């Protein structure tokens, strides 16, 4: 696994390729469901599925792989698409929580 640091690697778009999944997981971890909907543009079902995975899942979410195993492939595809199209303005909303 790549050595990534949210304070170094997750503050500017595009994320380093080797840190993409790491940064996505860190942002999802610090964002509230309302942020996922209003800032990232997720639908409510996906935002709630992520919330349930982090808070009520069978195992703790420590990495993107853990999150991936807690959601279905369609949901993971939606997450990847959202973050591949993420703007710096959207990311800026989460930066204070990443530091």
C-alpha positions as CSV (number, residue, x, y, z in Angstrom):
1,X,0.0,0.0,0.0
2,X,1.2,3.5,-0.8
3,X,2.4,5.8,2.0
4,X,-0.2,8.6,1.8
5,X,-0.9,11.5,4.1
6,X,-4.1,13.4,4.0
7,X,-2.4,16.7,4.9
8,X,0.0,16.3,2.0
9,X,-1.7,14.2,-0.6
10,X,-5.5,14.9,-0.3
11,X,-5.6,18.8,-0.5
12,X,-5.2,19.4,-4.2
13,X,-7.1,18.0,-7.2
14,X,-6.1,15.7,-8.8
15,X,-5.1,13.4,-6.0
16,X,-1.9,11.5,-6.7
17,X,-2.9,8.3,-8.5
18,X,-1.4,6.1,-5.8
19,X,-3.4,7.9,-3.1
20,X,-6.7,8.2,-4.8
21,X,-8.5,5.5,-2.8
22,X,-6.8,6.7,0.4
23,X,-8.0,10.3,-0.1
24,X,-11.5,9.2,-1.1
25,X,-11.9,7.2,2.1
26,X,-10.5,10.0,4.3
27,X,-13.0,12.5,2.8
28,X,-15.9,10.1,3.1
29,X,-14.9,9.5,6.7
30,X,-14.9,13.2,7.7
31,X,-18.0,14.2,5.7
32,X,-21.5,14.2,7.1
33,X,-24.4,12.7,5.1
34,X,-25.7,16.2,4.3
35,X,-22.2,17.1,2.9
36,X,-22.2,14.0,0.7
37,X,-25.5,15.1,-0.7
38,X,-25.1,18.8,-1.0
39,X,-21.3,19.1,-1.7
40,X,-20.4,15.9,-3.4
41,X,-23.8,15.5,-5.2
42,X,-24.5,11.9,-4.0
43,X,-28.0,10.7,-3.8
44,X,-29.5,10.2,-0.3
45,X,-29.4,6.4,-0.6
46,X,-25.7,6.3,-1.3
47,X,-24.9,8.8,1.5
48,X,-26.9,6.7,4.0
49,X,-25.3,3.5,2.8
50,X,-21.9,5.0,3.5
51,X,-23.1,6.3,6.9
52,X,-24.3,2.8,7.8
53,X,-21.1,1.2,6.7
54,X,-19.0,3.5,8.9
55,X,-21.3,3.4,11.9
56,X,-23.2,0.1,11.9
57,X,-21.1,-2.2,9.6
58,X,-20.0,-5.7,10.6
59,X,-16.4,-4.6,10.7
60,X,-14.7,-1.2,11.2
61,X,-13.8,0.8,8.1
62,X,-10.1,1.5,8.2
63,X,-9.4,1.7,4.4
64,X,-11.1,2.1,1.1
65,X,-10.9,-1.7,0.7
66,X,-13.0,-2.1,3.9
67,X,-15.5,0.4,2.6
68,X,-15.6,-1.4,-0.8
69,X,-16.4,-4.7,1.0
70,X,-19.3,-3.0,2.8
71,X,-21.0,-1.6,-0.3
72,X,-22.1,-3.0,-3.6
73,X,-20.2,-2.6,-6.9
74,X,-22.7,0.0,-8.2
75,X,-22.3,2.1,-5.1
76,X,-18.5,1.9,-5.4
77,X,-18.7,2.9,-9.0
78,X,-20.8,5.9,-8.1
79,X,-18.2,7.0,-5.5
80,X,-15.4,6.6,-7.9
81,X,-17.2,8.6,-10.5
82,X,-18.0,11.4,-8.1
83,X,-14.4,11.7,-6.9
84,X,-12.9,11.4,-10.4
85,X,-15.0,14.5,-11.3
86,X,-14.4,16.3,-8.0
87,X,-13.6,20.0,-8.3
88,X,-11.1,21.9,-6.1
89,X,-14.0,24.0,-4.9
90,X,-15.8,20.9,-3.7
91,X,-12.6,19.5,-2.1
92,X,-12.0,22.9,-0.3
93,X,-15.1,22.3,1.8
94,X,-13.5,19.3,3.4
95,X,-9.9,20.5,3.8
96,X,-10.3,21.9,7.3
97,X,-11.5,18.4,8.5
98,X,-8.5,16.7,6.8
99,X,-5.9,18.8,8.6
